[in-house]
Amino acid sequence: MNVLVLGSGGREHAIAWKIKQSPLCTNLFVMPGNPGCSQIATLISGSPKDFSAVKEVVLSNKIDLVVVGPEEPLVLGLRDNFEADAELKHVLFVGPGKAGARLEGSKEFAKEFMQKYNIPTAAFKSFRGETIGEGNIFLESLKAPYVLKADGLAAGKGVVILNSLEEAKKELRSMLGGKFGNASSRVVIEQFLSGIEVSVFILTDGKDYLVLPEAKDYKRIGDGDTGLNTGGMGAVSPVPFVTEEFMGKVKSRIIEPTLKGLQSEGIDYRGFIFLGLMNCGGDPYVIEYNVRMGDPETEAVMTRIDSDLLSHLISCAKGELKNETIKIAAENALTVVCVSGGYPESYRKGMKISGNPLIKENTFSGRVKIFHSGTAINENGELVTSGGRVFAVTTNGSYLSETETEKIEEGREAAYDMVDKIFFEGKNFRKDIGLDIIRYIKES
């Protein structure tokens, strides 16, 4: 089978790496990919948002299955484009159509969907420019912190949490005034939920589903969850409080009602659903839906899948997921993200990368995997930085460890040893990935 993965980050590198392991994979292509992906797949230049370019790639390379990594092509309707095209409609496709992608593309739609189908989430209201006065009144009815979300896609920057009522009102005015362009022409204000976050992922054909390994990510730039929000500075999997009892609640209260809701709305959903959850005293609440895998959680999650991911994806696209069984490895996974100096604000690109030969020659060696996120090859053939998040270094705990804390410690030691062997000007990373999980285990 010829497979095309769309996207260019660490998430797509990890997905491509896992697909490559399948005996069902004949040829693997990534568009546009990155230098890490080039070690395991054929790279094709172009944007996944350029539908005509995607079509040309699919037809010229006789692609049998398309797997979409990022959300924007889905929100723009890439699947719908395939289904409406006589030359493409036979191609298997993993990712929802435009209607299903609204779960991520519109915060207002997602919240109203959860409310309609009794899926636990924070209390909320949405506002437009002409109702800003009502928005201020609603803010006054809440207690700090105040959560404001741009309705549309805002490159991961559309969620603002503030402790001051006056600052929240000022931010509402700014967002509705165009701070995030059309994405914040509508703003959702919601009650702040206190608890521990966890990311749960499912692969579904709209009827049946597989639960992938869960993960916890680290969004703040600084140790101890300080500083600005980022796209993600690291991840760990599994998460100790995600017990069989907790997952039972997630399935019965969130996953199954979500799928029934999609069916009731007439939405044929085939792809990933990322459930951003808050564990509030043992009960799961939905913070957000994403219609794709998370990053950098994917870089940890993929290393714990012991079954054939490509087989799962094919069955998902065909609507035959009931025939699949996922196998999850018992060992822990821990990911540390190396970022460019200045990220998540302004940062320089084109910094030469050196150090461990794994970053160029073989990104996978035993327990250590190096997934490329923001790298490129310059005109001199040198590996350089090209984004805010540059590498996601992932390690897996050893079966020799007797306790969960020892497994995490082993993963931390191996990951940070590799991080220390990667060099580029301005390299930054969090040094506390996994420490909170160790504390949680010890205190439980």
N, C-alpha and C positions, 0 to 999 in steps of 0.2 A: 504494500500500500504506500502511495506517495502522500506525504503529509506536509502541510504548510502551516507554520505557526506565525501569527501576526504580532509584531511588537519588537521592542528593542532593549528591554531592561533585564534586571536580574530575575524577575518573575518568568519572563519568556525563556531565558537561558535555562532555568531550573525545569520548566515544563518540557523544553526540547530535550534536555539531558535525560529525563525520565522516559519520554517517548522513544528515544534512540535505543533504549535497552530492550524494547519489545521485538520479538522475532517477526511480528506482523509488519514492522517498518521496513519498507524497501528503500525509499529515498526520503530524506528529511530536508525541508527548506525553511528558512526563517526570513521574514521581511519586516523591517530591514536588518534586524539582528544587531550583533556587536562582535568584537574580536573573540570573545569567549565562545559565542555560538558558532563561529567559523571553524572551531576545532571539531565540532560534531555534526555540522550541517552546512548546506550550501546557502550562502547569504544572497539575498536579492534586494537591490536598492529600491527605494520607493516608500511612500507613506500608506499605512493601512487605511487612512481616511480618503485616499484616492481610489475610488471604487473602480474606475476604468483600468487603472494600473493593476489592481488586485485581480481583476478579471483576466487581463493579459497573462499574468503570472500563472494563474490557475490553469488556463487553457494550454499555454505553451509547455508547461511542465506536467500536464496530465495529472493534476492533483485530485486525489480521492477524498481527502478530509482536510477541512480548514478548522484551526483552533485559534480563537481570538483571545489575545492576552489583555489588552487595555479596554477600558470602557467606552471611550469616545466613538470608535467605529460602530459599536453596537447601538449607542444612543442615537447615532446618525442614521441607522437603519441598514447596515451592511447585510444582515441576514435577509431582510425584506427584498433587498436588491438582488440577491442570489435567487430567491424564490420566484421573483417576477421575470427572471431572465431564462429563456428557453435553453441557452447554452450552459447555464450554471445550476439550474434547479436540481440536477441529479447529484451534485456534489454534497457529500456529507458535511454538516456544519455544526460546530459546538459553540454556542452563544445564542442568547435570546434575540428575538426580533425587537423592533422599535417599541412595541407596546410593553413587552416584558422588561426592557431596559429602562423604562420609566421608574422602576423601583430604585434605581440609582440616579437617573437623570433628573428626577424631580423629588425633592425632599417633601414637598407638600403632598404629592401623589402617594408617596410611600407611607407617610403618617396617616393619611386618610384611609389608605388600604388597610393598615394595621388596625385602625379604629373600627373599620367596617367589619373586619373578620375576627375581632376580639383577640388580637395578638398583643401581648403585654408590651407597652412602651410608655415613655414619659408623656404627661399631659402637655398639650401644645395648642397653638393657634398660628395661623399664617396671615401675613399682612402685605399690602401693596402701598405704593406711594400715597394714594388717596385715603388710606386708612391708617396712616402713621400715628394719628392721635389715639386710635383704639389700641395700637401697638404699645404706646407709652403707658396707657391705663393697664394693659395686661402685664407689662413689666412690673408695675407698681403692686400688682396682686401676688407676685412671686417673691420668694426669698433668694438672696444671693447664694451661690453664683448664678449668673444669667447666661443662658445658652442661646446664641443666635446663629442660624444656619442659612446661607444662601440657598435658594431653591434649586438652582441648576449646578452644572459642573463648574468648579472654580479651581481646578488644578490642585486640589487638596488643601486649599487655603480658605475655603468658604465657611468654616466653623470657627466662631469666636466665643470664648468663655470669659466673662468679666465679673469682678466682685463688686463693682460700684454701680449703683442704679443710674447715676448721671452719665457714667461712661457707657453703659448699656444703651441709654437713650441716644447718646451721641453716635454710637456705632450703628444703631438702627437707621438713623438719618443718613449716615454715610453710605451704608449698604444699599438702601433704597434709592439713594442719589446716584448710584452707578459705580460704587467702589469695585465691584466685581463684574461690571458690565451687565449684560442681560441676565447673567446667572443670579444676580441679586435684585432683579426687578420685583421678586417676591421673596420674603424672608420668613422663615419659620422660627418662632420663639418657643422654647420648650422648657419644662421643668428640669432642673439639674438632678441627675441620678447619682447617688453615692454608692460606691462599691468597687469591685475589681473587674476590669475588662477582660474579655476573652474573645477570640475570633474562632468561629465555628464555620466549617466549609462543607457544602454538599454538592454533589454532582447529580443532576436530576434530568429525567426526560419528560418532566411534567406530571408523571404519575408515580413512578418509583424513584428512589434516591439511594445514593451511597453517602455515608458520612465519612469524610476524610479526617485525618488527624487534626485536632484543635491546636491552637497556638496562642501565645500572648506576645504582643509586640510592644515596642518602646518608642513612643512618638516624640518625646522631648529631646532636644539636642544635648542637654547636659546630664551628668550623673545625678541620681536621686530625683529624676523627673523634673529637672529645672530647665529654664530657658524656653526658647521658642518651639512651637510644634514643627515637626518635619514629616516627610513621607514615611519615616520609620528608621530607627537606628539599630534595631536588632530584634530578635524573636527567640522564643523557647517553645519546645513541644516535647512531651505533653505538658498540660497544666494541672497541678495536683488537685485543685478543688473541682475539676471537671470529673466528678465521680459518675458511676452508673446511675445513681439517683438523679443527679443534676441533669445528665444527658437525657434521662427519661422525660424530665420536664421540658427540656428543649425540643424534643421530638413531638410530644403531645400538645404543647402549648404554642409552639412557634413553627417548626418545620412543616408538620402536617396541615395546620390551618393555612399556612402560606401557600402550599401547593393546592389545597382545596379552593382557596381564594382565587388563585390564578386560573384554575379550571372554570370557576364560576364566572370570571371575567372573559372567558373565551380566549385566553392567552395560551398558546402552545409554546411552553417554555422548555428549551433544551440547552442546558449549559450549567455553569457553576453559579451558586448563590453563596455569597459571603455574608454571614450573620455577625455583625458587630454587636456583642452582647455585654450587658452589665450584670454581674452576679450581685444581687441585692439581698443579702441575708439568706442565700441559698436559692433564691428565685431568679430566673433569667428574664431580663427585659431587653428588648431590641433597641439599640442606639441607632443603627442604620443598616440598610441593605446595600450590598454591592453586587453587581451582576457579573463579576469576574473574581479571580483569586486575588488575595492581598499581596503586597510587597512591603517588607521582606519576609512575611510569614511563609510564602510559597517556597522560599529557599530552604526553610526548615522542614516544612510539611512533605515536600516531594521525597526527601531522604528517608522518610518513615513509611512510605508506601511499598509494601513487599509484593504486591500483585502487579499485573500488567496494566499500566495506565492506558495505553493505547487501546487495548481491548475494551476497557471501560468507556473510553471516549467514543469509540465506534458504536457501541451498544446504545449510548446516550443519544447520539445523533440519529440512530435508527428507531428510537423509541422502544428499545428492547432491554432496558437496564435491569429489569426484573431477573434476568438470567445471569447477572454478574454478582460476584462476591469480592469485596475488598479485603485485603490482608494488611494489617498494620504491624510494623516492627515494634518490639518492646523497648528498644533503646531510645534514649533521649536525643534530641537535636537542639543545637544552639547556634544562632547566627549573630555575628557581629558585623555591622556595616561600617566601612571606611568611607568618609566623605571629604569633599573639598573644603579647604579653609574658607570660612565666611558663610557656608551653607547653614541654614536655609535662606539666608539673604544673598547678597551678591557674592560671587566667587569667580575665580579665574579658571579658564579652561586651557588645555594644551600643555599641562604640566607632565613632564616626562616621568614614566613609571619604571622603576627598577626593583631588583630584589630577587625573591625566590623565583626560580625558573618555572614553577607551576603556573604562574600568572600568564606565561606565554606559550609554554609547550604542552602542558598536561594539567588541566585544571582540577583533576580528581586523583587523589592518591590516598587510598585507604579511608581513614576516618575523616579526612579533610577534603572539603570541596570549596572551590573558589568560583563563585558566580559573578560574572561581569555585569555591572549596571550602567555606569557612565564612562565607557572607555572607547577609544578610537585609535586608528593607525594614522600617523601624520605622513606628510610627503616624503619624509626620510625613512619610512618604514618602522618608526618607533611607536611603541605603545604609550598613549598619553591619556590624560583625563578629558572627558567631554561632558560631564554632568556633575550635579551636586553629590549624588550617591555614586560612588565609584566601584566598589567591590562589596559583595556579601560573602563573608567567610563563614562556612558552616561546618560544624563537627558533630559527630555522633558519639554518645557515651559508650563505654566498653561493657560487654557482658561480664567482665571480670569484677566489676564493682558490685558490692553487696547491697549498698543502700542508694536511694534516689539522690540524696545529697552528694554522695561520692560520684555518681554518674554525671551530675551537673558540674561538679568541680573538675572532673576529667575533661569534660567538653570545654569548659572555660579555659583551662590550661592549654589545651591543644589549639583552640581558636585564637587566643591572644598570642600564642607563640608564633602562629602564622601571620597574624596582623603585624607583629613586630618585624617580620621579614619582608614586608611590602613597603616600598619607599616612593613617595612623591611629595613635592613641595606643598606644605599646608595641610597634610593628612591629619584628619581628626577622627575620633571615635569615642564612644562611651566605654568606660572601663567597668561598669557595674551590671552588664547584662547577666541575668540569671541569679544575682545575689538576693533579690526580693523573693524569688521562688525558694531558695535555700532557707531564708528566714521563715517563710510561711510553713515549710515542712517541719522545721525545728519547733515552731510554736504551736503546731496543730496537735 
